[in-house]
Amino acid sequence: MNVKFNENIKWLKEHEERFSINPEVIDYRIEYKIVTSKEEDFPGLVGSFVREETPIEKVTGEEVTIHSQFFPLKEAEQIASGLNIQSEYFTIIGFGLGYVAAAIRRKYPDLKIILIEPDKKLFYLSLKYCDLNFLDFTNIYVGYDDAEVKSYSYKLQVTSYKSPPLPPPAHSTRGGRIYDSDLYIQKSEERLLPSLYARIKNLFIQNDHHSLSDKWKYKKFTGEQCRILFIDSAYVLSKECLTAIKNTGHLAHYIHIDVENCDYEQFVKKLMNDIINFKPDFVLTINHLGFDKEGRLTSLFNDIELPYASWFVDSPNVVLSSYDLNISDFCHIFVWDDDYIPEVKVKGYKNCEYLPLATDTNIFYPKDTNYKYNVSFVGSSMAYAIHKNMKSWVHRDDLILPFPRIVENFLKLKTRHVEEALHQEKIRFNNFDQEEDFKAAILWKATQIYRQSGINMLSEFMPTISGDPNWTNILPIEYEILSERWYYDNLCDFYNQSKVNFNMTSLQMTNAVNQRVFDVSACNKFLLTDYRKQITEFFETKENLVWFDDIGEIPDLLKFYLKNEDERNRISRNAFNIVTREHTYNHRIIKMIQELRK
């Protein structure tokens, strides 16, 4: 038996009041081996991260040197010399062979250290080579993931110090402040377990405003007027939500996030500063914008007991499948299609409600204008979306060749679940992202074919199509193709100038009606649309909105309503009255607030 290992085990037993090791084994699938550094007679350490891929019989290894291959002790001394620790407590995440921790102790002999090593296997290996005697005044956590570190930290109190006991890691404060500088992370270990380290790091890295004192846990929903902090990126529904909050007598404050060029740490700092100053009753975002996969923002909202609402107006499946660390009792998911509710709840988001789309009557309203178009359609050809989602697998013949057949099967199944069309296919993907790209491409290609099938029925009525340039490559030459209408600028004019506005819904929506149904109706103009289950929920009968169940009905319906202007106007007026009375974004915000008050 290794003598140093025995001495270290004895030391741990003598200091058991400051040492905690998880009795459970968490297998991180990392294999370690000891190597000798090239220019010092000291052991080095290499981690070989073994991860499963598809097919699972194959594995790949990636070697990461935990300490420098050249002069690891000098490296540790340089790290310690670069630290300027001002607080009473210091946290080290990742122990390695203890070189950095020992160097920090030599520089700061009285410093109280919180040491976390997530991988129990690595810690036991280190006991054969390091000397734990330098770890006086140290709390040690071994083998815990982030949730266990946080929960156990509340229970562990150090009793051997004459000075106040070490605080629990999740709330290590001095003078009511948590210092983001009082932390060292073993970067090479972080490369091996990036997601875990990000979550553990989130328990410690905070700024001046992150003290979890009572000022953060203020009472919510104390009056009739709500205070709503909105995360904005100039994304869909941003303007509508902010306007609706104001229109309904509530207060809105928004924080902007640049999705393409985001400094996330600065965004979180700004968000926390706005929370402490604005004191919102809840935070509102669209499609989970602003939340990170590591769950840092969710963890923060949990700690300060702040509810937040995420309104999905696209499929929530891909986002929420990758964001399982965002599950929280304070999280409220709203979906625009009630068909998604069971799937969202299965993922663990128990607070999930149906909140359909609507219209903003400040943007869409009747205009006294002459008709310019007999029949018009506004929408994407889906060519850009298809191309984008094919990039990660277009080089694979085993995916390109079956793609058209799977799209055809998907259309025949009449479902939004691409998995059902893939059920009989023996396809292996390189990773999760590639699989999601493949599924998305199938959905968008099927939507393109579906839309084109309906638009092809318009040919004898001199239709006008407004959308991306790719329509010119898809539709016959006799179709008039116009540039894309801008939603907040000239789309309202286009709807008002069309005798019949035509609609074909995206196939990601099984039950829901899309934005166009509400917006055209708000313009008091006629709409002919494909059937969706929610149509009867809103409009009840074809006396209020006209739909077709099969594309074969389209020519006869168009002939009738183009000839009968009075009938068009009567139905349009009925739809207008229903939408403006019951289905504006003012109504949706009121409904959302009612649900959150519960």
Beta strands, then each sheet from edge to edge (+ up, - down):
strand 1: 19-21
strand 2: 30-36
strand 3: 43-52
strand 4: 59-65
strand 5: 89-93
strand 6: 112-117
strand 7: 138-142
strand 8: 183-185
strand 9: 227-232
strand 10: 251-256
strand 11: 282-286
strand 12: 308-312
strand 13: 331-335
strand 14: 352-354
strand 15: 373-378
strand 16: 464-466
strand 17: 480-482
strand 18: 498-503
strand 19: 527-530
strand 20: 546-548
sheet 1: 1+ 7+ 6+ 5+ 8+
sheet 2: 2+ 3- 4+
sheet 3: 10+ 9+ 11+ 12+ 13+ 14+
sheet 4: 17+ 16+ 15+ 18+ 19+ 20+
end
